[in-house]
Structure formats: structure tokens, C-alpha cells
Amino acid sequence: MKALVQDAYGLPRDVLRLREADPPEPGPRQVLVRVAAASVNPADVFLSTGRPWLVRLGAGLRRPRRTIPGGDVAGVVEAAGAEVTRFRPGDAVFGRCVGAFAELAVAAEDDVAAKPAAMSFEAAAAVPLAGTTALQALRDVARVRPGQRVLVVGAGGGIGGFAVQLARHFGAEVTGVCGTASVDRVRSLGAGRVIDHTREDFTAGDDRYDVILDNVAARPLSRVRRVLAPAGVLIPNSGRGRLAGLDRIVAARLTGLVVRQRMATFIARDSRDDLVTLAGLVEAGALVPPVGATYPLAAAADALAEVAAGHARGKLIVVP
């Protein structure tokens, strides 16, 4: 099979090569998926570059243990392990997997869900990590309620695009912060107000928000807290920084010990139930996966480079 392979850490365009690779073998509770579309996440960039260094503790100190990147997939089941009960060959699925930037990938049965017929493979591939992260942050951590004021920083990206729509679905008044090129898009997703961060510092305004989902971490925590309501919830959700965002998480937790405002850190978990929930919202027309540009597998390294540079608008999709 054709796959995007890396044998060393480095910049995506330097270390990722399209070449032939042995197809993976599904385990007893895994499915083999013929990839129709995959999406790019910042985590894929971290695992490709090996930076921040903290990621190497799980990915391999000197070289990556998994040589084919990509964790979000949509495709058709090619084969199923002996203990798989939910799926059979020919079923269209989407979810989390190992090695999505290839013609074939393996996924645990519990990490994928049936793809609705009305949802394209490209849209489905955009959902898994970004969609579940936004859903868990707003529904489970912040517990967004009707009438609350929600600020989404980084609203032009994948998680931000989902978060704007989900907050609106939960009945909140939504403000999105993004770059100039994404202003119209974020407004079309349902944001009642959009702040262009190149022209306005959102931390300098007079508005106060009940919930802030910060996907960028471009402003000091103390500045972001300035626009948080006295009993509001701030979720710092960025892997940027020397310690893959751990420094921001630690700072938030320490701050939370001495202020009334809640500093709510969390780690998103893979959840088939949440995939089903998100698919239902897409089918109902309440959620539109924020699909950006599409790249052929041979140019997937360019997609990772776009995400690494922070230039991606919406979810970048890779198709074999």
C-alpha cells in the first residue's frame, strides 16, 4: 500500500515520504479500514517533529515508534478481527485510528462509529479529535447552559469551528476570536460577534464571558482572566509551548487555587458515543464540520506544514 512514512523526527517536508509500506494487520478487536479521507491535527505535527520534547516520552526518544502518522480517519471496513461485533466488511466508518495517512489503517472497534450516508468522507474525517475535544470541553467540563456568554479563541481552526457551533447549539451567546481570513467563516458558523485578533486585543475589551475556550494561548493567562466573569470557567486548550502546553496547564491549576474563577484543564478522550452524538448533530443540520483545504496523500506533508505554521483554516483533509 502507499503510505506517508517517516523514520526520523524533523520538519514535515523534510522527513515525510510517500512510499510503499506493508499493510497493517487488524487485531482481534480491530478493523482494517480502507482510508477515504483523513484529517490533520496539531498532534500529528508534534509527533512528526518530536517537538515539544515532552511528546517523545510516549512517541519514542530518538525516532518515532509509529512510522505512519495520522489519527483521524473515515473510510470503509476492509476486514474485521475475529472478536469484532459491530462492523463487517463494506461498512462506512469514521473515528480514531493508527496510521491514517495511508491507503489502509487499523482502528479499535470501540474507537470508530458508523458514518451516516449523508455525511461525506471528508466531513466525517474532520470530526473525531477536534469534534470530541470541543464537545467534551463545552458539555462536560464547562457545562455550557442557555444564555451564557462563551468566548472561543482560535475560532477559525478545527476545534474552534466545532466549538462555536456547539456552544450555539447549547443556547449560548458566542464570540469568536480568529484571524482576518476567517472572520466571515466564523460568523457563518454561528458566532454572534467575531473579533479579528490582528486588529483588536480581545483581552482589552469591557465584555466578560462565562466560559472561555482558549485554543491558542497567545495571551498571558492573567490577561485572558481579565475578561472572564468572576465565577466563569477558563479552559486552556493548546499544545503550544516548550512543554506541549503543560506549562500553561500547571499555571492554570495553580491560579485556580487562589481565585474564584475556575481554571478547568482536561485531556480529551476517544469516545465512540461522542462520535455518534456528533454524527447525529451533523445529520440534524445542527453541526457542519469545518472542512478547509483538501490535499492528496502525496502532498500531506504540506498540510502538516500549514498546521505547524498556524495558517490552517478549518480542518485540513488528506485523501489517498
C-alpha positions as CSV (number, residue, x, y, z in Angstrom):
1,M,0.0,0.0,0.0
2,K,1.0,3.6,-0.4
3,A,1.7,5.5,2.8
4,L,3.3,8.6,4.2
5,V,6.3,7.3,6.2
6,Q,8.8,8.9,8.5
7,D,11.9,7.2,10.0
8,A,13.2,10.3,12.0
9,Y,11.9,13.4,13.6
10,G,12.0,16.7,11.8
11,L,10.0,19.2,9.8
12,P,7.2,17.5,7.9
13,R,8.5,18.3,4.4
14,D,12.0,17.0,5.4
15,V,11.1,13.7,7.0
16,L,7.8,12.5,5.4
17,R,8.0,10.5,2.3
18,L,5.3,8.7,0.2
19,R,6.4,5.2,-0.4
20,E,5.2,1.6,-0.4
21,A,4.6,0.0,3.0
22,D,3.3,-3.3,4.3
23,P,-0.4,-3.1,5.1
24,P,-1.3,-3.4,8.8
25,E,-3.0,-6.5,10.2
26,P,-6.0,-5.9,12.4
27,G,-6.0,-7.5,15.8
28,P,-9.0,-9.5,17.3
29,R,-10.9,-6.4,18.3
30,Q,-9.7,-4.1,15.4
31,V,-11.0,-3.3,12.0
32,L,-8.9,-2.7,8.9
33,V,-10.1,0.5,7.2
34,R,-9.6,1.4,3.5
35,V,-9.0,5.1,4.0
36,A,-11.2,7.5,2.0
37,A,-10.1,10.6,3.9
38,A,-8.0,11.6,6.9
39,S,-7.6,14.9,8.7
40,V,-4.6,16.7,10.2
41,N,-4.3,17.6,13.9
42,P,-1.6,19.6,15.7
43,A,-0.8,16.3,17.5
44,D,0.3,14.9,14.1
45,V,2.7,17.8,13.8
46,F,4.1,17.2,17.3
47,L,4.6,13.5,16.6
48,S,6.3,14.3,13.2
49,T,8.7,16.9,14.6
50,G,9.3,15.4,18.0
51,R,8.7,18.8,19.5
52,P,7.9,19.9,22.1
53,W,10.4,17.3,23.5
54,L,7.8,16.1,26.0
55,V,6.0,14.2,23.2
56,R,8.9,11.9,22.8
57,L,8.3,10.3,26.1
58,G,5.4,8.5,24.5
59,A,6.3,8.5,20.9
60,G,10.0,7.4,21.0
61,L,13.0,9.2,22.3
62,R,15.3,9.1,19.3
63,R,12.9,8.2,16.5
64,P,9.2,7.7,16.2
65,R,7.9,4.2,17.1
66,R,4.9,4.6,14.7
67,T,6.3,5.5,11.3
68,I,3.0,6.3,9.6
69,P,1.3,9.4,11.1
70,G,-2.4,10.3,11.2
71,G,-5.1,9.6,13.8
72,D,-8.4,10.8,12.3
73,V,-9.9,8.6,9.6
74,A,-13.0,8.0,7.5
75,G,-13.3,5.0,5.2
76,V,-14.7,1.6,4.5
77,V,-14.1,-1.5,6.6
78,E,-11.9,-3.9,4.6
79,A,-11.6,-6.6,7.2
80,A,-12.6,-7.2,10.8
81,G,-10.9,-9.0,13.7
82,A,-12.4,-12.3,15.0
83,E,-13.9,-10.6,18.1
84,V,-15.4,-7.6,16.3
85,T,-19.2,-7.5,16.6
86,R,-20.3,-4.0,15.5
87,F,-18.8,-3.9,12.0
88,R,-18.3,-6.0,8.9
89,P,-16.5,-5.5,5.6
90,G,-18.2,-2.8,3.5
91,D,-19.4,-0.7,6.4
92,A,-18.5,3.0,6.2
93,V,-17.0,4.3,9.4
94,F,-15.1,7.2,10.9
95,G,-13.1,7.8,14.1
96,R,-9.7,7.4,15.6
97,C,-7.1,5.0,14.2
98,V,-3.4,4.3,13.8
99,G,-1.7,5.4,10.6
100,A,-4.4,7.3,8.8
101,F,-2.0,8.9,6.2
102,A,-2.0,5.7,4.1
103,E,-4.3,3.6,1.9
104,L,-5.1,1.3,4.8
105,A,-5.2,1.9,8.6
106,V,-6.3,-0.1,11.7
107,A,-8.7,1.1,14.4
108,A,-10.0,-0.4,17.5
109,E,-13.7,-1.3,17.2
110,D,-14.6,1.0,20.1
111,D,-12.8,4.0,18.5
112,V,-14.9,4.2,15.3
113,A,-18.6,4.7,14.6
114,A,-20.9,4.2,11.6
115,K,-20.7,7.1,9.1
116,P,-24.1,8.5,8.2
117,A,-24.8,8.1,4.5
118,A,-25.5,11.8,4.1
119,M,-22.1,12.8,5.6
120,S,-19.2,12.9,3.1
121,F,-16.0,11.0,4.0
122,E,-14.1,14.4,4.0
123,A,-16.6,15.8,6.5
124,A,-16.5,12.7,8.6
125,A,-12.7,12.7,8.8
126,A,-12.8,16.2,10.2
127,V,-14.9,15.2,13.2
128,P,-13.0,12.7,15.5
129,L,-10.4,14.6,17.6
130,A,-11.5,18.2,17.0
131,G,-15.2,17.5,17.4
132,T,-14.9,15.3,20.5
133,T,-12.5,17.8,22.1
134,A,-14.9,20.7,21.6
135,L,-17.9,18.7,22.7
136,Q,-16.2,17.4,25.9
137,A,-14.8,20.9,26.7
138,L,-18.2,22.6,26.5
139,R,-20.6,19.9,27.5
140,D,-18.7,18.0,30.2
141,V,-16.1,20.5,31.5
142,A,-17.7,23.9,31.2
143,R,-21.3,22.6,31.2
144,V,-22.5,25.4,28.9
145,R,-26.1,26.5,29.6
146,P,-28.5,28.6,27.6
147,G,-27.9,32.3,27.9
148,Q,-24.3,32.1,28.9
149,R,-21.6,34.1,27.1
150,V,-19.0,31.9,25.5
151,L,-15.7,33.1,24.0
152,V,-13.9,30.8,21.6
153,V,-10.3,31.8,21.0
154,G,-8.9,30.3,17.8
155,A,-12.4,30.0,16.3
156,G,-11.0,29.7,12.8
157,G,-9.4,26.3,13.5
158,G,-10.8,22.8,13.7
159,I,-11.6,22.7,17.4
160,G,-12.7,26.3,17.4
161,G,-15.0,25.8,14.4
162,F,-16.7,22.9,16.2
163,A,-16.8,24.8,19.5
164,V,-18.6,27.9,18.0
165,Q,-21.4,25.7,16.6
166,L,-21.7,23.5,19.7
167,A,-21.9,26.5,22.1
168,R,-24.6,28.0,19.9
169,H,-26.4,24.6,19.9
170,F,-26.3,24.6,23.7
171,G,-28.0,28.0,23.7
172,A,-25.1,30.3,24.4
173,E,-24.2,33.7,23.0
174,V,-20.9,33.1,21.1
175,T,-18.0,35.3,20.4
176,G,-15.2,34.0,18.2
177,V,-11.6,35.2,18.0
178,C,-9.8,34.5,14.8
179,G,-7.6,36.0,12.0
180,T,-8.8,38.3,9.2
181,A,-9.2,35.5,6.7
182,S,-11.5,33.5,8.9
183,V,-13.9,36.3,10.1
184,D,-16.7,35.6,7.6
185,R,-16.4,31.8,8.0
186,V,-16.6,32.0,11.8
187,R,-19.6,34.3,11.6
188,S,-21.3,31.9,9.2
189,L,-20.8,29.1,11.8
190,G,-23.0,31.0,14.3
191,A,-20.8,33.4,16.2
192,G,-22.9,36.4,17.2
193,R,-19.7,38.5,17.3
194,V,-16.3,37.9,15.7
195,I,-13.1,39.6,16.9
196,D,-10.2,39.9,14.4
197,H,-7.1,39.4,16.6
198,T,-4.9,41.2,14.1
199,R,-7.0,44.4,14.8
200,E,-8.3,44.1,18.3
201,D,-6.9,42.6,21.5
202,F,-9.8,40.6,23.0
203,T,-8.4,40.8,26.5
204,A,-8.6,44.6,26.4
205,G,-12.4,44.9,26.0
206,D,-15.1,45.5,28.5
207,D,-17.0,42.3,27.8
208,R,-17.0,39.5,30.3
209,Y,-17.6,35.8,29.5
210,D,-18.9,32.9,31.5
211,V,-16.8,30.4,29.5
212,I,-13.6,30.9,27.6
213,L,-12.1,28.1,25.5
214,D,-8.6,29.2,24.6
215,N,-7.2,27.1,21.8
216,V,-4.3,29.4,21.0
217,A,-2.6,30.6,24.3
218,A,-1.2,33.7,22.6
219,R,-2.1,36.0,25.5
220,P,-0.8,35.6,29.1
221,L,-3.2,33.7,31.4
222,S,-3.6,36.8,33.6
223,R,-4.8,38.8,30.6
224,V,-7.3,36.2,29.5
225,R,-8.7,36.0,33.1
226,R,-9.3,39.7,32.9
227,V,-12.3,39.1,30.5
228,L,-13.6,36.1,32.4
229,A,-16.6,36.6,34.6
230,P,-16.0,36.4,38.4
231,A,-17.4,32.9,38.6
232,G,-16.5,32.0,35.0
233,V,-14.7,28.9,33.6
234,L,-11.5,29.2,31.6
235,I,-10.3,26.1,29.6
236,P,-6.7,26.5,28.4
237,N,-6.6,24.1,25.4
238,S,-3.4,24.5,23.5
239,G,-0.4,22.2,22.9
240,R,1.8,25.1,22.1
241,G,4.8,26.0,24.2
242,R,8.0,24.3,25.3
243,L,6.2,21.6,27.3
244,A,3.4,20.9,24.8
245,G,1.1,23.1,26.8
246,L,1.9,21.5,30.2
247,D,3.3,24.8,31.5
248,R,0.0,26.6,30.7
249,I,-1.9,23.8,32.4
250,V,0.2,23.9,35.5
251,A,-0.1,27.7,35.7
252,A,-3.9,27.5,35.3
253,R,-4.2,24.9,38.0
254,L,-2.0,26.9,40.4
255,T,-4.0,30.1,39.6
256,G,-7.3,28.2,40.2
257,L,-6.2,27.5,43.8
258,V,-6.3,31.2,44.7
259,V,-9.1,32.7,42.6
260,R,-12.8,32.2,42.4
261,Q,-12.8,31.7,38.7
262,R,-12.5,28.1,37.6
263,M,-9.4,27.1,35.6
264,A,-10.6,23.8,34.0
265,T,-7.9,21.8,32.5
266,F,-8.7,18.5,30.8
267,I,-7.5,15.9,28.3
268,A,-9.9,14.8,25.6
269,R,-10.7,11.1,25.4
270,D,-11.6,8.9,22.5
271,S,-15.3,8.1,22.7
272,R,-17.5,6.2,20.3
273,D,-20.6,7.6,22.0
274,D,-19.4,11.1,21.3
275,L,-18.8,10.3,17.7
276,V,-22.4,9.0,17.5
277,T,-23.6,12.3,19.1
278,L,-21.7,14.4,16.7
279,A,-22.8,12.4,13.7
280,G,-26.4,12.9,14.9
281,L,-25.9,16.7,15.1
282,V,-24.5,16.7,11.6
283,E,-27.4,14.7,10.3
284,A,-29.9,17.1,12.0
285,G,-28.2,20.1,10.4
286,A,-27.1,21.5,13.8
287,L,-23.4,21.0,13.0
288,V,-21.3,21.5,9.9
289,P,-17.7,20.0,10.1
290,P,-15.4,23.0,9.4
291,V,-13.6,21.4,6.4
292,G,-10.8,23.5,5.0
293,A,-8.5,22.6,2.1
294,T,-8.0,19.1,0.8
295,Y,-4.6,17.6,-0.1
296,P,-3.7,14.4,-1.9
297,L,-1.7,11.9,0.1
298,A,1.5,12.8,-1.8
299,A,1.2,16.4,-0.5
300,A,0.2,15.6,3.0
301,A,3.5,17.0,4.3
302,D,2.4,20.4,3.0
303,A,-0.9,20.1,5.1
304,L,1.1,19.3,8.2
305,A,3.4,22.3,7.5
306,E,0.3,24.5,7.2
307,V,-0.9,23.3,10.6
308,A,2.5,23.7,12.1
309,A,2.7,27.3,10.9
310,G,-0.7,28.1,12.3
311,H,-2.1,29.1,8.9
312,A,-4.7,26.4,8.6
313,R,-8.4,27.5,8.3
314,G,-10.7,24.8,9.4
315,K,-9.7,21.1,9.2
316,L,-7.2,20.2,6.5
317,I,-8.1,16.9,4.8
318,V,-5.9,14.3,3.2
319,V,-7.2,11.9,0.6
320,P,-5.4,8.9,-0.8
